[in-house]
Amino acid sequence: MQWTKVLGLGLGAAALLGLGIILGHFAIPKKANSLAPQDLDLEILETVMGQLDAHRIRENLRELSREPHLASSPRDEDLVQLLLQRWKDPESGLDSAEASTYEVLLSFPSQEQPNVVDIVGPTGGIIHSCHRTEENVTGEQGGPDVVQPYAAYAPSGTPQGLLVYANRGAEEDFKELQTQGIKLEGTIALTRYGGVGRGAKAVNAAKHGVAGVLVYTDPADINDGLSSPDETFPNSWYLPPSGVERGSYYEYFGDPLTPYLPAVPSSFRVDLANVSGFPPIPTQPIGFQDARDLLCNLNGTLAPATWQGALGCHYRLGPGFRPDGDFPADSQVNVSVYNRLELRNSSNVLGIIRGAVEPDRYVLYGNHRDSWVHGAVDPSSGTAVLLELSRVLGTLLKKGTWRPRRSIVFASWGAEEFGLIGSTEFTEEFFNKLQERTVAYINVDISVFANATLRVQGTPPVQSVVFSATKEIRSPGPGDLSIYDNWIRYFNRSSPVYGLVPSLGSLGAGSDYAPFVHFLGISSMDIAYTYDRASAAIRLWPGQRGV
């Protein structure tokens, strides 16, 4: 099956499910003359479902991911205007659309002084340098708007010291190093993703006197445990050896300068010196190709079995390099970080359909817009579906044949990648109104990882809504199963009342549902199509490579 067809099936199913949830449970026919709750006319529901166009979703995705669109960048602003244009279209637009702008504190690497990681020899000369940019393996990584790998909100600095391996950078990992008799003061810690949050690795390291932190993705931690680095891209869809995971290292969410207040001109701003949650020491992510050069040359005690990974060598703790390795034994690692903090304008875009019976009750459907680079999966697959849903509903609206029971608010959040900033500022600005009037928040950052099955995370009250909607919609691919029946094949649990049912995951704080759940206590869900996590089918076979 061609990749575009697979993508279309998954995106189409995600769009159908989104409509099923919104329309089947939150809407009524426009001509209804009673204030009592009513179900949507099934004929109207079928009509709406039939108007979804997978080709349009693919074209949306192609346009959205055509260029990098880092938060507050010119391309990000272009997409703001694209959304406004679509939602104000005279034939398929919504009742209203507007962009609201917040002035927020963001973090960027310096273009004049790129962040670098070097190995410095005994005489002070640089004898090895890690990659400053990722390998241009698909023709898209070398563009001028591709931001270099960096740890957002990590402070600038140029620490230098002996290298130690600190597993995942958890507090107990650093205590284990001390138990092994390793002096951490002034060292550079190499850590791998996972276990604790990104920012917590630097916080934990600093407590023990570590001067700088490097973070990498170990091949053993992806694809349910790769046996070899060779099983990454182009042999699977995971990071190639030079690939680096960008991310925010800020420990909280929302604008750092205006906690619990919207980042508008009238709000009080915290003095930058008093902001908490930033990494206390310079931190830089690297690819596992560079991590292998460092880790496989380390000296010292053999790391515990649970700390071992898949870089093709026995991991040791350090400090420093072994005498028979690629670098002189007393060589040190220098981490030069030149990140800067900037106040930038970032916009949310809201498209609103007024409810016919309860206009002051809101059903919110949203995802973020910004990405670290091109963002084809996260978040543009979600935005591509959002645009198609709003087009179909807007067309019915303009024809005068339908209006929902409650108001529907489509939202495109800004600066999510920096710490859920757009959605948090929105909830802080309209805290009381949203808390009192919002029926539910539906988050769809990633509509499609793959097309094996549905994955839903949510608060308990949404379970019956999701189960009901998934029973009414056919699953993509061969066979004639509903999304519900297909879902239960992959993720299930035993209910004492209902028997075997799909497993609904819980919500943490990984996306824009977080402020709605944790600040406002609003019932929320996050939906996506994903792969079969119990199989190795996500490794690409030769015919798929390079797609």
C-alpha positions in Angstrom: 0.0 0.0 0.0 1.4 3.4 -0.9 2.3 5.7 2.0 0.0 8.4 0.8 -2.9 6.0 0.8 -2.0 4.8 4.3 -1.8 8.5 5.4 -5.2 9.3 3.8 -6.9 6.4 5.5 -5.6 7.4 8.9 -6.3 11.1 8.5 -9.8 10.3 7.1 -10.6 8.1 10.1 -9.4 10.7 12.5 -11.5 13.4 10.8 -14.6 11.1 10.9 -14.1 10.4 14.6 -13.7 14.1 15.4 -16.9 14.9 13.6 -18.6 11.9 15.3 -17.7 13.1 18.7 -18.6 16.8 18.0 -21.8 16.2 16.1 -23.1 13.0 17.5 -23.0 14.3 21.1 -22.8 18.0 21.1 -25.2 19.1 18.3 -28.8 19.3 17.2 -30.6 20.1 13.9 -31.0 23.9 13.4 -34.8 23.7 13.1 -35.2 22.1 16.5 -37.7 24.2 18.5 -37.3 22.7 21.9 -34.8 23.5 24.6 -34.6 19.9 25.8 -31.5 17.9 24.8 -31.9 16.1 21.4 -29.7 13.8 19.4 -28.5 14.9 16.0 -30.6 13.7 13.1 -28.7 10.6 11.7 -29.4 11.7 8.1 -27.6 15.0 8.8 -24.7 13.2 10.5 -24.3 10.8 7.5 -24.4 13.8 5.1 -21.7 15.6 7.0 -19.6 12.5 7.2 -19.8 12.1 3.5 -18.4 15.5 2.8 -15.1 14.9 4.4 -12.4 14.7 1.7 -9.1 12.9 2.5 -7.5 14.6 -0.5 -8.1 18.0 1.0 -6.6 16.8 4.3 -3.5 15.6 2.5 -3.2 19.0 0.7 -3.7 20.8 4.0 -0.8 18.7 5.4 1.4 19.4 2.5 0.9 23.2 2.8 1.2 23.2 6.6 4.5 21.2 6.6 6.0 22.8 3.5 8.4 25.0 5.5 9.6 25.0 9.2 7.3 27.1 11.4 8.9 27.6 14.7 6.8 29.6 17.1 6.7 33.4 16.3 8.7 32.9 13.1 7.5 34.6 9.8 6.2 31.2 8.6 4.2 30.7 11.8 2.6 34.1 11.2 1.8 33.0 7.6 -0.1 30.0 9.0 -2.0 32.3 11.3 -3.2 34.2 8.3 -4.0 31.0 6.5 -6.3 29.9 9.3 -8.0 33.2 9.5 -8.6 33.2 5.7 -10.1 29.7 5.8 -12.3 30.5 8.8 -13.5 33.7 7.2 -14.2 32.2 3.8 -17.6 33.4 2.5 -18.6 29.8 1.4 -17.1 27.6 4.1 -16.2 30.0 6.9 -17.4 30.0 10.5 -19.5 32.6 12.4 -16.4 34.4 13.5 -12.6 34.1 13.6 -9.9 36.0 15.4 -6.3 35.9 16.4 -5.2 36.9 19.9 -1.6 37.8 20.5 0.4 37.4 23.7 3.9 38.7 24.3 5.8 35.7 25.8 9.3 34.8 26.7 10.9 32.3 24.2 14.4 30.8 23.9 16.4 30.5 20.7 20.0 29.5 19.8 22.3 32.2 18.5 22.7 32.3 14.8 26.0 34.1 15.1 27.5 31.6 17.6 26.1 28.1 17.1 26.1 25.8 20.1 29.0 23.3 20.0 30.3 20.3 21.8 34.0 19.7 21.5 36.6 17.3 22.9 39.6 19.4 24.1 43.0 17.7 24.3 45.5 18.0 27.1 47.2 21.1 25.5 43.8 22.9 25.1 43.3 22.3 21.4 40.1 20.9 19.9 40.7 17.3 18.8 37.1 16.3 18.0 33.8 18.2 17.4 30.2 16.9 17.6 27.9 17.6 14.7 26.5 21.1 14.7 23.7 20.3 12.4 21.8 17.1 11.5 22.7 15.2 8.3 20.5 16.2 5.4 19.1 12.7 4.8 15.8 13.7 3.1 16.7 17.1 1.6 14.8 19.0 4.2 17.2 19.3 7.1 19.6 21.7 5.4 17.2 24.7 4.8 18.0 28.1 6.2 14.9 28.1 8.5 15.8 24.8 10.2 16.7 25.7 13.7 19.9 24.1 15.0 19.4 21.5 17.7 19.3 23.1 21.2 17.7 22.8 24.6 15.2 25.6 24.8 15.6 27.8 28.0 18.9 26.2 28.8 21.3 29.0 29.9 24.3 30.1 28.0 27.8 29.1 29.2 30.9 27.2 28.2 31.6 24.6 30.9 34.4 22.1 30.4 35.3 19.0 32.4 35.7 15.3 32.4 32.8 13.3 31.0 30.7 11.0 33.1 27.7 8.8 32.0 24.7 9.4 34.2 22.1 7.1 32.6 18.7 9.1 32.5 19.8 11.9 34.8 17.5 11.0 37.6 18.4 11.9 41.2 19.1 8.3 42.0 21.4 8.0 38.9 23.7 10.8 40.2 23.6 9.2 43.7 24.7 5.9 42.1 27.7 7.6 40.6 28.6 9.0 44.0 28.2 5.6 45.5 30.7 4.4 42.9 33.2 6.9 44.3 33.0 9.3 41.3 33.5 13.0 42.1 30.9 14.9 40.1 32.0 18.4 40.8 32.9 20.2 37.5 32.1 17.2 35.3 30.0 17.1 32.1 27.2 14.5 32.4 26.0 12.5 29.4 22.4 11.5 29.9 19.8 9.8 27.7 16.2 10.8 27.2 13.5 9.2 29.4 13.0 8.5 33.1 12.6 12.1 34.1 11.7 15.3 32.3 14.2 17.1 30.1 14.7 20.0 32.5 14.9 17.7 35.5 18.1 16.2 34.2 20.0 19.5 34.5 18.3 20.3 37.8 19.5 16.9 39.3 22.9 17.3 37.8 23.4 20.8 39.2 22.6 19.6 42.7 25.7 17.4 42.6 28.0 20.0 41.2 27.9 18.9 37.5 28.8 21.8 35.2 27.0 20.9 32.0 24.7 18.3 30.6 24.4 16.5 27.3 21.2 14.6 26.3 20.8 12.0 23.6 18.3 9.4 22.4 19.6 5.9 22.8 18.5 3.4 20.1 17.6 1.0 22.9 14.9 3.4 24.0 13.0 3.6 20.7 10.9 1.2 18.7 10.5 -0.9 21.9 14.2 -1.5 22.1 16.3 -1.6 18.9 19.1 -4.2 18.8 21.2 -2.0 16.6 21.6 1.7 15.6 21.2 0.4 12.0 17.5 -0.2 12.6 16.8 3.5 12.6 16.0 5.7 9.6 16.0 4.8 6.7 15.4 1.3 7.9 12.6 2.5 10.2 10.9 5.8 10.9 13.0 6.6 13.9 15.8 9.2 14.2 18.8 8.7 12.1 22.2 8.6 13.9 22.6 12.4 13.6 19.0 13.1 14.5 18.4 15.3 17.6 15.3 15.6 19.6 14.6 19.3 20.2 12.4 20.4 23.1 11.6 22.8 25.9 13.6 22.3 29.1 11.3 24.6 31.0 9.8 22.6 33.9 6.4 24.3 34.0 3.9 25.4 31.3 2.8 28.8 30.2 4.7 32.1 29.7 7.6 32.0 32.3 7.2 35.7 33.1 3.4 35.8 33.8 2.5 32.7 35.9 -1.3 32.4 36.4 -1.8 35.6 34.4 -2.2 36.1 30.7 0.8 37.6 28.9 -1.0 40.8 28.0 0.3 44.4 28.5 -1.7 45.0 31.7 -0.3 41.9 33.5 2.4 42.0 36.1 5.6 40.3 34.9 8.1 38.5 37.2 11.6 39.8 37.2 13.7 37.5 35.0 16.1 36.8 37.9 13.2 35.4 39.9 11.9 33.0 37.3 12.0 29.3 38.3 11.9 26.2 36.2 14.8 26.9 33.8 17.7 24.5 33.7 20.4 25.9 36.1 23.4 24.8 34.0 24.2 24.7 30.2 22.5 21.8 28.5 22.7 20.6 24.9 21.1 17.7 23.0 23.2 15.6 20.6 22.5 12.7 18.2 23.4 9.2 19.2 26.1 9.1 16.6 28.0 11.7 18.6 26.9 10.1 21.9 28.5 6.8 20.7 31.8 8.6 20.0 31.8 9.9 23.6 30.3 7.0 25.5 32.2 4.2 23.8 35.5 5.8 24.7 34.7 6.3 28.4 36.9 5.0 31.1 35.9 3.8 34.5 33.6 1.2 36.1 31.2 -0.8 33.9 27.8 0.8 34.1 25.0 -1.3 35.7 23.1 -3.6 33.3 20.0 -1.5 33.5 22.1 1.5 32.2 23.4 -0.3 29.1 22.0 0.6 25.7 22.4 -0.2 22.0 25.4 1.9 20.8 27.4 -1.2 20.2 29.8 -1.0 23.1 29.9 -1.6 26.9 28.8 1.6 28.7 31.2 2.8 31.4 30.7 5.5 34.0 33.9 7.6 33.6 35.1 10.1 34.5 37.2 10.8 31.5 38.3 8.7 28.5 40.2 5.4 28.5 43.9 5.5 27.6 43.5 3.1 24.6 40.5 4.9 23.0 40.2 7.4 20.3 41.1 10.4 22.5 43.9 11.1 25.0 43.0 9.9 28.5 43.0 13.3 30.1 40.9 15.0 27.4 37.8 17.0 28.5 34.5 17.8 27.0 33.6 21.5 26.4 29.9 22.4 26.0 29.4 25.9 24.5 25.8 27.1 24.7 24.8 30.5 23.4 21.1 30.4 23.8 19.2 33.7 24.3 15.9 34.7 25.8 13.6 36.9 23.8 10.1 38.5 24.2 8.1 37.5 21.1 4.6 37.9 20.0 2.8 34.5 19.6 -0.8 34.1 18.4 -3.7 31.8 19.1 -6.3 31.6 16.3 -9.9 30.9 17.3 -12.8 30.0 15.0 -16.3 30.0 16.5 -19.6 28.4 15.5 -22.4 29.8 17.8 -24.7 27.3 19.4 -28.4 27.4 18.6 -29.7 26.4 22.0 -26.8 26.9 24.4 -24.5 29.4 22.9 -22.8 30.0 26.2 -21.7 26.4 26.5 -18.5 25.6 24.6 -17.1 22.5 23.0 -13.4 23.2 22.2 -11.5 21.3 19.6 -7.9 22.3 19.2 -4.2 21.6 18.5 -1.1 23.6 18.4 0.3 25.1 15.2 4.0 25.6 15.9 6.7 23.0 15.4 10.4 22.8 15.9 11.0 22.1 12.2 8.5 21.0 9.6 6.1 19.3 12.0 4.4 17.0 9.5 3.1 14.6 12.1 3.2 16.8 15.2 1.3 19.1 15.0 0.4 19.5 11.3 -1.5 16.2 10.9 -3.8 17.5 13.6 -4.2 21.0 12.0 -4.8 19.4 8.6 -7.8 17.5 10.1 -9.0 20.5 12.0 -9.1 22.6 8.8 -11.2 19.9 7.0 -13.6 19.5 9.9 -14.1 23.3 10.1 -14.6 23.5 6.3 -17.3 20.8 6.3 -19.2 22.4 9.3 -18.7 25.9 7.9 -20.2 24.9 4.6 -23.3 23.6 6.3 -23.4 26.7 8.4 -23.3 29.0 5.4 -26.0 27.0 3.6 -28.2 27.4 6.7 -28.9 23.7 7.0 -27.3 23.1 10.4 -26.2 24.7 13.6 -24.9 22.9 16.7 -26.7 22.8 20.0 -23.7 24.3 21.8 -21.0 26.6 20.5 -18.0 25.0 18.9 -14.6 26.7 19.3 -11.8 25.6 17.0 -8.4 26.6 18.3 -4.9 26.8 16.9 -2.6 27.3 19.8 0.8 29.2 19.5 4.1 28.3 21.1 3.1 24.9 22.5 6.5 23.5 21.9 8.0 26.0 24.4 5.8 24.8 27.2 2.1 24.8 26.2 2.2 28.6 26.1 -0.7 29.6 23.8 -3.3 27.3 25.5 -2.1 28.2 29.0 -2.4 32.0 28.3 -5.8 31.4 26.9 -7.0 29.5 30.0 -5.5 32.1 32.2 -7.1 35.0 30.4 -10.6 33.4 30.4 -10.3 31.3 33.5 -13.7 31.9 35.0 -15.7 31.8 31.8 -14.1 28.7 30.5 -14.3 26.9 33.9 -18.1 27.6 34.2 -19.1 27.1 30.5 -16.8 24.6 28.8 -18.4 21.2 28.2 -15.3 19.4 27.0 -11.9 20.0 25.4 -10.8 17.7 22.5 -7.1 17.8 21.7 -5.8 16.4 18.4 -2.1 17.4 18.0 -1.2 14.2 16.1 -4.1 12.8 14.1 -2.0 10.0 12.7 1.2 8.2 13.8 0.1 5.2 11.7 -3.2 3.5 10.8 -3.3 0.4 12.9 -5.7 1.6 15.7 -7.1 4.4 17.6 -5.3 5.7 20.8 -7.3 7.8 23.2 -6.3 9.4 26.5 -8.9 11.2 28.5 -10.6 12.0 31.8 -13.1 9.4 33.0 -16.3 11.3 31.9 -15.3 11.2 28.2 -15.2 7.4 28.0 -18.8 6.8 27.2 -18.8 9.6 24.6 -15.7 8.1 22.8 -17.0 4.6 23.0 -20.3 5.6 21.5 -18.7 7.5 18.6 -16.2 4.8 17.8 -19.0 2.2 17.5 -20.6 4.3 14.7 -17.6 4.8 12.4 -15.8 2.2 10.3 -12.2 1.5 10.9 -9.8 2.3 8.0 -8.2 -0.6 6.1 -9.5 -4.0 5.1 -12.4 -5.6 6.9 -15.6 -4.2 8.2 -14.8 -3.5 11.8 -15.9 -0.4 13.6 -13.2 1.8 15.1 -14.4 0.5 18.5 -14.0 -3.2 17.6 -10.6 -2.6 15.9 -9.5 -0.6 18.9 -10.4 -3.3 21.3 -8.1 -5.7 19.4 -5.0 -3.6 20.3 -5.7 -1.9 23.6 -8.2 -3.4 26.0 -9.0 -4.0 29.6 -11.6 -6.0 31.5 -14.5 -4.1 33.0 -16.4 -5.8 35.9 -19.6 -4.4 34.4 -19.1 -4.4 30.6 -16.5 -7.1 30.1 -13.8 -6.5 27.6 -13.6 -2.8 26.6 -11.0 -0.6 24.9 -8.3 0.9 27.2 -8.6 4.6 27.7 -5.3 6.2 28.7 -5.0 8.9 31.3 -3.9 12.5 30.6 -0.6 13.9 32.0 0.8 17.2 31.0 2.3 16.5 27.5 0.1 18.7 25.4 -2.5 21.5 25.3 -5.1 19.6 27.3 -2.9 20.2 30.4 -4.1 23.6 31.3 -7.8 22.6 30.7 -7.4 19.6 33.0 -5.1 20.9 35.7 -6.1 24.6 35.8 -9.8 24.4 35.0 -10.8 20.8 35.8 -12.5 20.4 32.4 -13.2 17.0 30.9 -10.7 16.5 28.1 -9.4 13.9 25.6 -6.5 13.5 23.3 -7.0 11.3 20.2 -4.7 9.9 17.6 -4.3 7.0 15.2 -1.2 5.0 16.0 0.7 1.8 15.2 0.6 -1.7 16.7 2.9 -1.3 19.7 3.0 -5.1 20.2 4.7 -5.8 16.9 7.8 -4.7 15.0 5.8 -3.8 11.9 6.8 -0.2 12.2 10.3 -1.0 11.0 10.3 -0.3 7.3 10.8 -3.0 4.7 12.9 -2.3 1.6 10.0 -1.2 -0.6 9.1 1.6 1.9 12.5 3.1 2.5 12.9 6.6 1.4 9.2 7.4 1.1 
